[in-house]
């Protein structure tokens, strides 16, 4: 049961959020969802036209379709949906990984996505394995586009991708683009100079529930779309019970609330970045 | 070569992967894009199973659907020890069949709740959870009384049977459907025993047992 908490963060109210995977929307049957604590009803007509209304007031909500997803903005859109340049490259699969609801704050889901330390323990035999547990130091910065960027991330992975045949050191780049949107760039096993991209659009259902909408931009070379999707789900479903058992369910922004280690540098930046941008929805704000 | 039409996140498919791992037999999988692709309702899949359900298994020209039916087949054909489905023990076979049907009930409740919570299936979630708790209470009591008699498994044998394999997946995944197992200590102990059977494998959402400690 979603908690009807009120969102007062302008940065979230006036931004676009994914509320459904367009390909999974039933035609002519309204689909109910919830964004920032507001119940929404989505209707898709046969001709593809979409209408989103608030269940409480009946007012129509701004909506657009992009990247195969349906987006909504509860307030006044202050900026466009983020641009993903890789989505313009014709030799990539552009598919939804399958939207999955998770009973935790979406900020926790973003943070988990940024974490390499858990690979050997949660994704054992896939994205990591003992004794290769060390997260070597990497760089974190805030870009001039106001994103959190982690570079020079390296990790040994037994099966890094659906086509990987043997273990390898994989290069990662992480980028938090919006408070509830994070992207991962990972070296392609065949074309080593190019990167596969997973962008995770997290829908804040309420403060303690979210829907993860992964958008996969994988090079087609040697890979079919269903396999990419299935790999994404395999990995994400390993994270799900861990996320759902995190306590507290909201992300604490007080630097003393949870003790980071060096491997958590990107998470430290992310929490500080949220704090500086006055994001409180889904968080436990730091006390001044 | 056995072919399993498979979906990673399906507990019913996991039953068969687990069984084949216990039996130590090889197989290949054909991944079916169950979600969000709904490939199990596609024309090609409905030819394999008109019910539009996973799993389906193909072996030697034989095409079988239904996880419980396939467990019966696999254990009957590939278990030389004749323990997982003891064909010469009518009483035990009766018990096993009883618990295979019970496993179907777990699918109809605990698995349904998980599909509702995680993948947006429209159904009566309260009824699904109440139904799962009712079955878990029955299973917990059954296992608790069994423990008092020195029995570790669901059926009256000193070894696990396919009934344990059939009931395990959607019990261990129940929290994803908002069904905690705190109130079922005998179920929790039984889950740990299943995880220590030689050949045990996990699926996404299931974790291996911790290192065993002497009591």
Interface residues (C-beta under 8 A of the other chain):
Chain A: X21 X23 X24 X31 X96 X98 X99 X100 X101 X102 X103 X226 X227 X229 X230 X233 X234 X235 X236 X237 X238 X240 X241 X244
Chain B: X7 X8 X9 X31 X33 X35 X36 X37 X39 X117 X118 X119 X120 X175 X176 X178 X204 X205 X207
